[in-house]
Amino acid sequence: MLAAGLAAAVPAVAGQMYQWKDAQGRSVYSDQPPPASARDARQRAFKGSVIEENEPYAVRVAREQHPVTLYTSACGAPCDQARQLLVQRGVPFSSKDLRASEAARNEVQKLTGKLDVPVLLVGSEKIEGFESGRWQAALDQAGYPKSALPGHVPVPPPAPAP
C-alpha cells in the first residue's frame, strides 16, 4: 500500500529509488543508496508514477564490482554443480562454453594456461575446478547473498549441449 501511495506522489520522470528495512524493521524509501546496516535493500526504477522492481541492491553492487563468469564444456557433474551453486545463490553470471566458442577457449587458456573446466571468474579472481567451499568464499567476499532472495532467481544460462 505504501509503495502505491509513494508511486502516485512521484513526479512523472524516470529515476532510481532504494527500499530497505531500518533497525526497527520499518520500510524506508529514498533516492539515496541505503546505509551498510540496511536489511533487505533493493533498488527500484520508476517511470512516471510506476515503480518497477529490479534486482536486489546488494546483488547489483556485487555484480557491478565483481562480475561472475562461468567457463564450462561437457565436463559432467562438476560443471552441473558449478552452475547449480550460482543459481541457488541467485548470482547473475555469464556462461561461456569452450566447445561453442574459440574466444572462450582462448580466454581460459590465457587465464589458466590450460583448457580444464569449470573455471569461475569473480571479478579478477579465478578459481579452477569446482570446489564448493572455495566458490562460496569467493562469492561471499564479492558481496553476493548466500541464497537467492524470493522472486529474484536469475534465469540461468542454458546448459551446454551434450
OpenMM code with the backbone's topology and positions (N, CA, C; nanometers):
from openmm import Vec3, app, unit

residues = "MET LEU ALA ALA GLY LEU ALA ALA ALA VAL PRO ALA VAL ALA GLY GLN MET TYR GLN TRP LYS ASP ALA GLN GLY ARG SER VAL TYR SER ASP GLN PRO PRO PRO ALA SER ALA ARG ASP ALA ARG GLN ARG ALA PHE LYS GLY SER VAL ILE GLU GLU ASN GLU PRO TYR ALA VAL ARG VAL ALA ARG GLU GLN HIS PRO VAL THR LEU TYR THR SER ALA CYS GLY ALA PRO CYS ASP GLN ALA ARG GLN LEU LEU VAL GLN ARG GLY VAL PRO PHE SER SER LYS ASP LEU ARG ALA SER GLU ALA ALA ARG ASN GLU VAL GLN LYS LEU THR GLY LYS LEU ASP VAL PRO VAL LEU LEU VAL GLY SER GLU LYS ILE GLU GLY PHE GLU SER GLY ARG TRP GLN ALA ALA LEU ASP GLN ALA GLY TYR PRO LYS SER ALA LEU PRO GLY HIS VAL PRO VAL PRO PRO PRO ALA PRO ALA PRO".split()
positions = [
    Vec3(0.0804, -0.1190, 0.0000),
    Vec3(0.0000, 0.0000, 0.0000),
    Vec3(0.0856, 0.1267, 0.0000),
    Vec3(0.1861, 0.1261, 0.0900),
    Vec3(0.2716, 0.2434, 0.0982),
    Vec3(0.3409, 0.2688, -0.0351),
    Vec3(0.3871, 0.1609, -0.1004),
    Vec3(0.4547, 0.1771, -0.2292),
    Vec3(0.3605, 0.2372, -0.3321),
    Vec3(0.2357, 0.1968, -0.3313),
    Vec3(0.1392, 0.2509, -0.4270),
    Vec3(0.1167, 0.3997, -0.4010),
    Vec3(0.1052, 0.4364, -0.2739),
    Vec3(0.0876, 0.5772, -0.2401),
    Vec3(0.2106, 0.6584, -0.2756),
    Vec3(0.3271, 0.6015, -0.2483),
    Vec3(0.4508, 0.6698, -0.2803),
    Vec3(0.4662, 0.6839, -0.4314),
    Vec3(0.4314, 0.5803, -0.5047),
    Vec3(0.4430, 0.5854, -0.6503),
    Vec3(0.3550, 0.6957, -0.7073),
    Vec3(0.2384, 0.7138, -0.6514),
    Vec3(0.1484, 0.8164, -0.7014),
    Vec3(0.2023, 0.9566, -0.6750),
    Vec3(0.2854, 0.9699, -0.5711),
    Vec3(0.3383, 1.1016, -0.5358),
    Vec3(0.4655, 1.1368, -0.6119),
    Vec3(0.5223, 1.0414, -0.6845),
    Vec3(0.6474, 1.0636, -0.7559),
    Vec3(0.6203, 1.1443, -0.8827),
    Vec3(0.7023, 1.2421, -0.9132),
    Vec3(0.6830, 1.3174, -1.0366),
    Vec3(0.6934, 1.2266, -1.1586),
    Vec3(0.6400, 1.2683, -1.2694),
    Vec3(0.6362, 1.1871, -1.3903),
    Vec3(0.7688, 1.1928, -1.4651),
    Vec3(0.8742, 1.1419, -1.4029),
    Vec3(1.0053, 1.1320, -1.4654),
    Vec3(1.0633, 0.9958, -1.4307),
    Vec3(1.1618, 0.9526, -1.5070),
    Vec3(1.2268, 0.8260, -1.4774),
    Vec3(1.3360, 0.8498, -1.3747),
    Vec3(1.3597, 0.7510, -1.2890),
    Vec3(1.4634, 0.7645, -1.1891),
    Vec3(1.4853, 0.6371, -1.1120),
    Vec3(1.5711, 0.6440, -1.0083),
    Vec3(1.6025, 0.5297, -0.9242),
    Vec3(1.5552, 0.5573, -0.7833),
    Vec3(1.5116, 0.4516, -0.7183),
    Vec3(1.4682, 0.4609, -0.5798),
    Vec3(1.5206, 0.3382, -0.5067),
    Vec3(1.5535, 0.3540, -0.3806),
    Vec3(1.6019, 0.2443, -0.2986),
    Vec3(1.5000, 0.2170, -0.1895),
    Vec3(1.4872, 0.0885, -0.1556),
    Vec3(1.3975, 0.0473, -0.0480),
    Vec3(1.4763, -0.0449, 0.0429),
    Vec3(1.4612, -0.0291, 0.1751),
    Vec3(1.5263, -0.1190, 0.2695),
    Vec3(1.4524, -0.1134, 0.4015),
    Vec3(1.4930, -0.2022, 0.4921),
    Vec3(1.4372, -0.2047, 0.6273),
    Vec3(1.5393, -0.1410, 0.7214),
    Vec3(1.4882, -0.0519, 0.8091),
    Vec3(1.5785, 0.0101, 0.9056),
    Vec3(1.5933, -0.0800, 1.0283),
    Vec3(1.6657, -0.0342, 1.1301),
    Vec3(1.6921, -0.1141, 1.2501),
    Vec3(1.5651, -0.1540, 1.3240),
    Vec3(1.4584, -0.0748, 1.3086),
    Vec3(1.3321, -0.1059, 1.3743),
    Vec3(1.2406, -0.1907, 1.2849),
    Vec3(1.2894, -0.2301, 1.1667),
    Vec3(1.2104, -0.3136, 1.0770),
    Vec3(1.1139, -0.2367, 0.9887),
    Vec3(1.1229, -0.1036, 0.9876),
    Vec3(1.0342, -0.0221, 0.9043),
    Vec3(1.0904, -0.0112, 0.7635),
    Vec3(1.0018, -0.0087, 0.6649),
    Vec3(1.0443, 0.0103, 0.5262),
    Vec3(1.0823, 0.1558, 0.5044),
    Vec3(1.1961, 0.1763, 0.4389),
    Vec3(1.2452, 0.3102, 0.4082),
    Vec3(1.2586, 0.3205, 0.2567),
    Vec3(1.2143, 0.4322, 0.2005),
    Vec3(1.2268, 0.4604, 0.0577),
    Vec3(1.3078, 0.5885, 0.0440),
    Vec3(1.4054, 0.5860, -0.0486),
    Vec3(1.4884, 0.7044, -0.0671),
    Vec3(1.5477, 0.7047, -0.2070),
    Vec3(1.5883, 0.8240, -0.2519),
    Vec3(1.6603, 0.8312, -0.3788),
    Vec3(1.8102, 0.8185, -0.3553),
    Vec3(1.8520, 0.7992, -0.2294),
    Vec3(1.9920, 0.7799, -0.1935),
    Vec3(2.0145, 0.6336, -0.1588),
    Vec3(2.1321, 0.5756, -0.1907),
    Vec3(2.1596, 0.4360, -0.1563),
    Vec3(2.1480, 0.4142, -0.0056),
    Vec3(2.1110, 0.2919, 0.0340),
    Vec3(2.0931, 0.2631, 0.1763),
    Vec3(2.2257, 0.2551, 0.2504),
    Vec3(2.2223, 0.2715, 0.3837),
    Vec3(2.3445, 0.2559, 0.4626),
    Vec3(2.3864, 0.1091, 0.4637),
    Vec3(2.5096, 0.0833, 0.5006),
    Vec3(2.5615, -0.0541, 0.5031),
    Vec3(2.4830, -0.1429, 0.5993),
    Vec3(2.4237, -0.0850, 0.7022),
    Vec3(2.3496, -0.1625, 0.8021),
    Vec3(2.2077, -0.1985, 0.7572),
    Vec3(2.1661, -0.1531, 0.6408),
    Vec3(2.0291, -0.1767, 0.5936),
    Vec3(2.0056, -0.3249, 0.5656),
    Vec3(1.8822, -0.3692, 0.5913),
    Vec3(1.8434, -0.5067, 0.5613),
    Vec3(1.7504, -0.5062, 0.4414),
    Vec3(1.7533, -0.6139, 0.3650),
    Vec3(1.6621, -0.6323, 0.2512),
    Vec3(1.6663, -0.5138, 0.1549),
    Vec3(1.7857, -0.4618, 0.1286),
    Vec3(1.7976, -0.3455, 0.0397),
    Vec3(1.7703, -0.3857, -0.1042),
    Vec3(1.6933, -0.3029, -0.1738),
    Vec3(1.6608, -0.3257, -0.3142),
    Vec3(1.6613, -0.1929, -0.3869),
    Vec3(1.7003, -0.1994, -0.5117),
    Vec3(1.6919, -0.0795, -0.5944),
    Vec3(1.5710, -0.0955, -0.6844),
    Vec3(1.4987, 0.0120, -0.7018),
    Vec3(1.3804, 0.0097, -0.7864),
    Vec3(1.3901, 0.1245, -0.8852),
    Vec3(1.3421, 0.0994, -1.0044),
    Vec3(1.3378, 0.2045, -1.1058),
    Vec3(1.1939, 0.2523, -1.1149),
    Vec3(1.1768, 0.3793, -1.1356),
    Vec3(1.0397, 0.4256, -1.1556),
    Vec3(1.0323, 0.5083, -1.2818),
    Vec3(0.9184, 0.4961, -1.3465),
    Vec3(0.8887, 0.5722, -1.4679),
    Vec3(0.7512, 0.6328, -1.4457),
    Vec3(0.7480, 0.7619, -1.4401),
    Vec3(0.6201, 0.8271, -1.4119),
    Vec3(0.5770, 0.7924, -1.2711),
    Vec3(0.4596, 0.7355, -1.2566),
    Vec3(0.4108, 0.7017, -1.1233),
    Vec3(0.4131, 0.5512, -1.0993),
    Vec3(0.4932, 0.4774, -1.1745),
    Vec3(0.5014, 0.3330, -1.1584),
    Vec3(0.6416, 0.2963, -1.1124),
    Vec3(0.6514, 0.2173, -1.0066),
    Vec3(0.7804, 0.1697, -0.9576),
    Vec3(0.7993, 0.0276, -1.0065),
    Vec3(0.9131, 0.0034, -1.0700),
    Vec3(0.9447, -0.1300, -1.1193),
    Vec3(1.0557, -0.1881, -1.0336),
    Vec3(1.0350, -0.3109, -0.9873),
    Vec3(1.1344, -0.3744, -0.9024),
    Vec3(1.2443, -0.4363, -0.9874),
    Vec3(1.3687, -0.4057, -0.9547),
    Vec3(1.4836, -0.4636, -1.0216),
    Vec3(1.5511, -0.5606, -0.9274),
    Vec3(1.6713, -0.6019, -0.9609),
    Vec3(1.7436, -0.6946, -0.8754),
    Vec3(1.7741, -0.6291, -0.7408),
    Vec3(1.7909, -0.7093, -0.6374),
    Vec3(1.8239, -0.6541, -0.5056),
    Vec3(1.9502, -0.5683, -0.5123),
    Vec3(1.9534, -0.4660, -0.4320),
    Vec3(2.0638, -0.3709, -0.4328),
    Vec3(2.1983, -0.4400, -0.4092),
    Vec3(2.2047, -0.5311, -0.3108),
    Vec3(2.3309, -0.5990, -0.2802),
    Vec3(2.3810, -0.6789, -0.4004),
    Vec3(2.2901, -0.7422, -0.4731),
    Vec3(2.3284, -0.8202, -0.5913),
    Vec3(2.3798, -0.7254, -0.6996),
    Vec3(2.3106, -0.6142, -0.7171),
    Vec3(2.3515, -0.5178, -0.8200),
    Vec3(2.4916, -0.4648, -0.7923),
    Vec3(2.5187, -0.4287, -0.6680),
    Vec3(2.6505, -0.3758, -0.6321),
    Vec3(2.7575, -0.4831, -0.6541),
    Vec3(2.7310, -0.6054, -0.6080),
    Vec3(2.8278, -0.7141, -0.6264),
    Vec3(2.8509, -0.7398, -0.7750),
    Vec3(2.7434, -0.7431, -0.8541),
    Vec3(2.7557, -0.7691, -0.9978),
    Vec3(2.8378, -0.6609, -1.0670),
    Vec3(2.8157, -0.5356, -1.0292),
    Vec3(2.8899, -0.4260, -1.0922),
    Vec3(3.0374, -0.4265, -1.0535),
    Vec3(3.0673, -0.4608, -0.9285),
    Vec3(3.2053, -0.4570, -0.8809),
    Vec3(3.2811, -0.5869, -0.9073),
    Vec3(3.2086, -0.6995, -0.9094),
    Vec3(3.2716, -0.8309, -0.9250),
    Vec3(3.1859, -0.9195, -1.0159),
    Vec3(3.1825, -0.8901, -1.1461),
    Vec3(3.1008, -0.9720, -1.2358),
    Vec3(3.1491, -1.1178, -1.2346),
    Vec3(3.0550, -1.2093, -1.2540),
    Vec3(3.0852, -1.3522, -1.2482),
    Vec3(3.0727, -1.4138, -1.3871),
    Vec3(3.1760, -1.4889, -1.4246),
    Vec3(3.1747, -1.5635, -1.5498),
    Vec3(3.2074, -1.7085, -1.5188),
    Vec3(3.1276, -1.7989, -1.5737),
    Vec3(3.1486, -1.9424, -1.5582),
    Vec3(3.1901, -1.9998, -1.6928),
    Vec3(3.3075, -2.0616, -1.6969),
    Vec3(3.3563, -2.1281, -1.8175),
    Vec3(3.3310, -2.2774, -1.8013),
    Vec3(3.2629, -2.3372, -1.8989),
    Vec3(3.2271, -2.4786, -1.8932),
    Vec3(3.2498, -2.5456, -2.0281),
    Vec3(3.2236, -2.6739, -2.0293),
    Vec3(3.2132, -2.7535, -2.1518),
    Vec3(3.1346, -2.8773, -2.1105),
    Vec3(3.1579, -2.9884, -2.1745),
    Vec3(3.0870, -3.1110, -2.1384),
    Vec3(3.1637, -3.1824, -2.0274),
    Vec3(3.1735, -3.1207, -1.9098),
    Vec3(3.2532, -3.1802, -1.8026),
    Vec3(3.1669, -3.2553, -1.7016),
    Vec3(3.0385, -3.2706, -1.7313),
    Vec3(2.9524, -3.3515, -1.6459),
    Vec3(2.9202, -3.2885, -1.5123),
    Vec3(2.9293, -3.3696, -1.4062),
    Vec3(2.8870, -3.3276, -1.2724),
    Vec3(2.9546, -3.1996, -1.2235),
    Vec3(3.0865, -3.1818, -1.2391),
    Vec3(3.1463, -3.0576, -1.1885),
    Vec3(3.0848, -2.9322, -1.2516),
    Vec3(3.0610, -2.9339, -1.3813),
    Vec3(3.0009, -2.8170, -1.4472),
    Vec3(2.8556, -2.7987, -1.4047),
    Vec3(2.7825, -2.9098, -1.3904),
    Vec3(2.6425, -2.9020, -1.3460),
    Vec3(2.6336, -2.8475, -1.2040),
    Vec3(2.7211, -2.8956, -1.1148),
    Vec3(2.7206, -2.8491, -0.9756),
    Vec3(2.7612, -2.7022, -0.9676),
    Vec3(2.8554, -2.6624, -1.0501),
    Vec3(2.9001, -2.5229, -1.0527),
    Vec3(2.7844, -2.4310, -1.0900),
    Vec3(2.7159, -2.4657, -1.1969),
    Vec3(2.6027, -2.3855, -1.2438),
    Vec3(2.4925, -2.3820, -1.1368),
    Vec3(2.4639, -2.4968, -1.0759),
    Vec3(2.3584, -2.5049, -0.9746),
    Vec3(2.3906, -2.4172, -0.8535),
    Vec3(2.5161, -2.4155, -0.8105),
    Vec3(2.5548, -2.3322, -0.6963),
    Vec3(2.5258, -2.1849, -0.7254),
    Vec3(2.5614, -2.1383, -0.8439),
    Vec3(2.5380, -1.9983, -0.8792),
    Vec3(2.3887, -1.9667, -0.8841),
    Vec3(2.3107, -2.0562, -0.9398),
    Vec3(2.1658, -2.0349, -0.9491),
    Vec3(2.1032, -2.0340, -0.8099),
    Vec3(2.1421, -2.1283, -0.7230),
    Vec3(2.0852, -2.1338, -0.5877),
    Vec3(2.1159, -2.0083, -0.5076),
    Vec3(2.2316, -1.9494, -0.5312),
    Vec3(2.2678, -1.8268, -0.4595),
    Vec3(2.2071, -1.7027, -0.5236),
    Vec3(2.1488, -1.7179, -0.6427),
    Vec3(2.0902, -1.6029, -0.7106),
    Vec3(2.1949, -1.5123, -0.7720),
    Vec3(2.3084, -1.5688, -0.8085),
    Vec3(2.4190, -1.4906, -0.8656),
    Vec3(2.3979, -1.4736, -1.0156),
    Vec3(2.3870, -1.3505, -1.0624),
    Vec3(2.3810, -1.3312, -1.2075),
    Vec3(2.5191, -1.3603, -1.2662),
    Vec3(2.5239, -1.4412, -1.3711),
    Vec3(2.6525, -1.4777, -1.4284),
    Vec3(2.6403, -1.5001, -1.5778),
    Vec3(2.7539, -1.4829, -1.6439),
    Vec3(2.7579, -1.5187, -1.7853),
    Vec3(2.8253, -1.6547, -1.7941),
    Vec3(2.7805, -1.7351, -1.8888),
    Vec3(2.8331, -1.8691, -1.9066),
    Vec3(2.8976, -1.8780, -2.0436),
    Vec3(3.0196, -1.9291, -2.0470),
    Vec3(3.0911, -1.9427, -2.1736),
    Vec3(3.1318, -2.0884, -2.1917),
    Vec3(3.0839, -2.1470, -2.3001),
    Vec3(3.1079, -2.2872, -2.3313),
    Vec3(3.2289, -2.2971, -2.4235),
    Vec3(3.3320, -2.3667, -2.3791),
    Vec3(3.4540, -2.3798, -2.4578),
    Vec3(3.4311, -2.4540, -2.5892),
    Vec3(3.3303, -2.5416, -2.5928),
    Vec3(3.3031, -2.6155, -2.7163),
    Vec3(3.2413, -2.5256, -2.8223),
    Vec3(3.1712, -2.4222, -2.7794),
    Vec3(3.0970, -2.3377, -2.8728),
    Vec3(3.1719, -2.2119, -2.9140),
    Vec3(3.2817, -2.1809, -2.8467),
    Vec3(3.3444, -2.0520, -2.8715),
    Vec3(3.4965, -2.0601, -2.8651),
    Vec3(3.5587, -2.0254, -2.9750),
    Vec3(3.7052, -2.0192, -2.9770),
    Vec3(3.7536, -1.9082, -2.8837),
    Vec3(3.6763, -1.7995, -2.8768),
    Vec3(3.7126, -1.6888, -2.7870),
    Vec3(3.7146, -1.7370, -2.6420),
    Vec3(3.6161, -1.8195, -2.6027),
    Vec3(3.6113, -1.8730, -2.4662),
    Vec3(3.7321, -1.9632, -2.4405),
    Vec3(3.7680, -2.0459, -2.5389),
    Vec3(3.8864, -2.1316, -2.5241),
    Vec3(4.0118, -2.0460, -2.5045),
    Vec3(4.0235, -1.9408, -2.5841),
    Vec3(4.1389, -1.8519, -2.5714),
    Vec3(4.1425, -1.7825, -2.4355),
    Vec3(4.0254, -1.7402, -2.3859),
    Vec3(4.0187, -1.6739, -2.2548),
    Vec3(4.0649, -1.7678, -2.1436),
    Vec3(4.0138, -1.8921, -2.1450),
    Vec3(4.0515, -1.9882, -2.0407),
    Vec3(4.1999, -2.0228, -2.0514),
    Vec3(4.2485, -2.0400, -2.1728),
    Vec3(4.3912, -2.0695, -2.1940),
    Vec3(4.4765, -1.9567, -2.1368),
    Vec3(4.4353, -1.8340, -2.1609),
    Vec3(4.5100, -1.7177, -2.1100),
    Vec3(4.5013, -1.7089, -1.9568),
    Vec3(4.3816, -1.7385, -1.9012),
    Vec3(4.3620, -1.7309, -1.7563),
    Vec3(4.4374, -1.8391, -1.6804),
    Vec3(4.4343, -1.9631, -1.7338),
    Vec3(4.4828, -2.0771, -1.6564),
    Vec3(4.6021, -2.1490, -1.7175),
    Vec3(4.6301, -2.1249, -1.8454),
    Vec3(4.7382, -2.1968, -1.9117),
    Vec3(4.6968, -2.3340, -1.9612),
    Vec3(4.5691, -2.3683, -1.9452),
    Vec3(4.5177, -2.4975, -1.9915),
    Vec3(4.3706, -2.4829, -2.0281),
    Vec3(4.3081, -2.5913, -2.0673),
    Vec3(4.1673, -2.5860, -2.1091),
    Vec3(4.0767, -2.6677, -2.0174),
    Vec3(4.1130, -2.6831, -1.8907),
    Vec3(4.0313, -2.7574, -1.7953),
    Vec3(3.9184, -2.6690, -1.7443),
    Vec3(3.8003, -2.7272, -1.7287),
    Vec3(3.6846, -2.6563, -1.6768),
    Vec3(3.6194, -2.7413, -1.5681),
    Vec3(3.5357, -2.6843, -1.4835),
    Vec3(3.4909, -2.5462, -1.4862),
    Vec3(3.5953, -2.4499, -1.4297),
    Vec3(3.5813, -2.3260, -1.4723),
    Vec3(3.6613, -2.2157, -1.4201),
    Vec3(3.5632, -2.1053, -1.3845),
    Vec3(3.5776, -2.0519, -1.2646),
    Vec3(3.4922, -1.9421, -1.2191),
    Vec3(3.5765, -1.8165, -1.2112),
    Vec3(3.5258, -1.7096, -1.2679),
    Vec3(3.5901, -1.5793, -1.2605),
    Vec3(3.4957, -1.4874, -1.1835),
    Vec3(3.5396, -1.4413, -1.0664),
    Vec3(3.4617, -1.3485, -0.9832),
    Vec3(3.5429, -1.2200, -0.9780),
    Vec3(3.4996, -1.1213, -1.0577),
    Vec3(3.5819, -1.0017, -1.0729),
    Vec3(3.7119, -1.0432, -1.1391),
    Vec3(3.8239, -1.0235, -1.0718),
    Vec3(3.9532, -1.0633, -1.1275),
    Vec3(4.0047, -1.1925, -1.0638),
    Vec3(3.9293, -1.2493, -0.9689),
    Vec3(3.9724, -1.3732, -0.9031),
    Vec3(3.9274, -1.4938, -0.9840),
    Vec3(4.0224, -1.5812, -1.0168),
    Vec3(3.9881, -1.7025, -1.0917),
    Vec3(4.0019, -1.8233, -1.0004),
    Vec3(3.9077, -1.9165, -1.0179),
    Vec3(3.9119, -2.0411, -0.9427),
    Vec3(3.8988, -2.1542, -1.0430),
    Vec3(3.9992, -2.2401, -1.0458),
    Vec3(3.9998, -2.3528, -1.1378),
    Vec3(3.9380, -2.4744, -1.0694),
    Vec3(3.8513, -2.5458, -1.1430),
    Vec3(3.7861, -2.6636, -1.0884),
    Vec3(3.6739, -2.6248, -0.9943),
    Vec3(3.5829, -2.7198, -0.9702),
    Vec3(3.4712, -2.6909, -0.8801),
    Vec3(3.5013, -2.7453, -0.7423),
    Vec3(3.5066, -2.6552, -0.6473),
    Vec3(3.5188, -2.6897, -0.5062),
    Vec3(3.4272, -2.5928, -0.4335),
    Vec3(3.3157, -2.6445, -0.3850),
    Vec3(3.2085, -2.5610, -0.3307),
    Vec3(3.2570, -2.4590, -0.2276),
    Vec3(3.3410, -2.5007, -0.1343),
    Vec3(3.3877, -2.4105, -0.0290),
    Vec3(3.4642, -2.2908, -0.0842),
    Vec3(3.5516, -2.3140, -0.1799),
    Vec3(3.6288, -2.2038, -0.2402),
    Vec3(3.5371, -2.1114, -0.3180),
    Vec3(3.4425, -2.1691, -0.3917),
    Vec3(3.3495, -2.0869, -0.4697),
    Vec3(3.2626, -2.0033, -0.3772),
    Vec3(3.2116, -2.0651, -0.2715),
    Vec3(3.1270, -1.9921, -0.1754),
    Vec3(3.2050, -1.8756, -0.1144),
    Vec3(3.3298, -1.9019, -0.0746),
    Vec3(3.4118, -1.7976, -0.0116),
    Vec3(3.4355, -1.6810, -0.1070),
    Vec3(3.4632, -1.7099, -0.2337),
    Vec3(3.4869, -1.6032, -0.3316),
    Vec3(3.3606, -1.5204, -0.3535),
    Vec3(3.2457, -1.5868, -0.3602),
    Vec3(3.1189, -1.5154, -0.3794),
    Vec3(3.0832, -1.4334, -0.2554),
    Vec3(3.1092, -1.4897, -0.1371),
    Vec3(3.0864, -1.4155, -0.0121),
    Vec3(3.1714, -1.2889, -0.0098),
    Vec3(3.2999, -1.3045, -0.0408),
    Vec3(3.3912, -1.1902, -0.0374),
    Vec3(3.3494, -1.0830, -0.1374),
    Vec3(3.2916, -1.1241, -0.2497),
    Vec3(3.2476, -1.0281, -0.3517),
    Vec3(3.1170, -0.9602, -0.3129),
    Vec3(3.0505, -1.0088, -0.2080),
    Vec3(2.9282, -0.9442, -0.1598),
    Vec3(2.7985, -1.0030, -0.2110),
    Vec3(2.8044, -1.1201, -0.2745),
    Vec3(2.6803, -1.1822, -0.3216),
    Vec3(2.6067, -1.2450, -0.2037),
    Vec3(2.4719, -1.2360, -0.2028),
    Vec3(2.3956, -1.3002, -0.0954),
    Vec3(2.4198, -1.4510, -0.0940),
    Vec3(2.3997, -1.5124, 0.0232),
    Vec3(2.4236, -1.6557, 0.0378),
    Vec3(2.3158, -1.7403, -0.0290),
    Vec3(2.2005, -1.6809, -0.0551),
    Vec3(2.0948, -1.7540, -0.1264),
    Vec3(2.0120, -1.6536, -0.2049),
    Vec3(1.9449, -1.7042, -0.3057),
    Vec3(1.8609, -1.6173, -0.3881),
    Vec3(1.7466, -1.5636, -0.3040),
    Vec3(1.7174, -1.4359, -0.3187),
    Vec3(1.6035, -1.3782, -0.2485),
    Vec3(1.4762, -1.4221, -0.3184),
    Vec3(1.3673, -1.4415, -0.2439),
    Vec3(1.2419, -1.4853, -0.3068),
    Vec3(1.2035, -1.3927, -0.4218),
    Vec3(1.1719, -1.4538, -0.5346),
    Vec3(1.1299, -1.3763, -0.6505),
    Vec3(1.2433, -1.3156, -0.7290),
    Vec3(1.3686, -1.3420, -0.6902),
    Vec3(1.4836, -1.2812, -0.7580),
    Vec3(1.5848, -1.3850, -0.8047),
    Vec3(1.5376, -1.4992, -0.8485),
    Vec3(1.6281, -1.6007, -0.9002),
    Vec3(1.6576, -1.5663, -1.0454),
    Vec3(1.7853, -1.5442, -1.0797),
    Vec3(1.8160, -1.5114, -1.2175),
    Vec3(1.7893, -1.6322, -1.3073),
    Vec3(1.7550, -1.6057, -1.4296),
    Vec3(1.7368, -1.7133, -1.5259),
    Vec3(1.8751, -1.7615, -1.5637),
    Vec3(1.9055, -1.8898, -1.5359),
    Vec3(2.0393, -1.9364, -1.5665),
    Vec3(2.0616, -1.9489, -1.7164),
    Vec3(2.1857, -1.9305, -1.7583),
    Vec3(2.2142, -1.9530, -1.8993),
    Vec3(2.1875, -2.0993, -1.9313),
    Vec3(2.1570, -2.1334, -2.0540),
    Vec3(2.1304, -2.2721, -2.0871),
    Vec3(2.2540, -2.3586, -2.0624),
    Vec3(2.2285, -2.4835, -2.0218),
    Vec3(2.3371, -2.5770, -2.0013),
    Vec3(2.3976, -2.6126, -2.1362),
    Vec3(2.5255, -2.6415, -2.1376),
    Vec3(2.5876, -2.6806, -2.2648),
    Vec3(2.5197, -2.8043, -2.3222),
    Vec3(2.5095, -2.8114, -2.4515),
    Vec3(2.4521, -2.9278, -2.5181),
    Vec3(2.5485, -3.0454, -2.5048),
    Vec3(2.4957, -3.1680, -2.4898),
    Vec3(2.5841, -3.2847, -2.4748),
    Vec3(2.6631, -3.3137, -2.5998),
] * unit.nanometer
topology = app.Topology()
chain = topology.addChain("A")
for resn in residues:
    res = topology.addResidue(resn, chain)
    for name in ("N", "CA", "C"):
        topology.addAtom(name, app.Element.getBySymbol(name[0]), res)
